[in-house]
Amino acid sequence: MALKIKLVKSLNGRIAKHKATAAALGLRKIGDVTVQPDNAATKGKIAQIGYLLQVTEEQ
């Protein structure tokens, strides 16, 4: 199982740690989409910056 993660809000004005988390997920600008494995590390990143993301499950 994988998670499709899309950046839907801007990173401008966000704290550095949240920008770094988005970069770790491979998201740089609004509309960027990445597919990540559904594991604890990915869910932790999503929990931290979930207010910037749209997450859907992919099969």
Buried (B, 14 or more C-beta within 10 A) or exposed (E): EBBEBBBEEEBEEBEEEBBEBBEEBEBEEEEBEBEBEEEEEBBEBBEBBEEBBEEEEEE
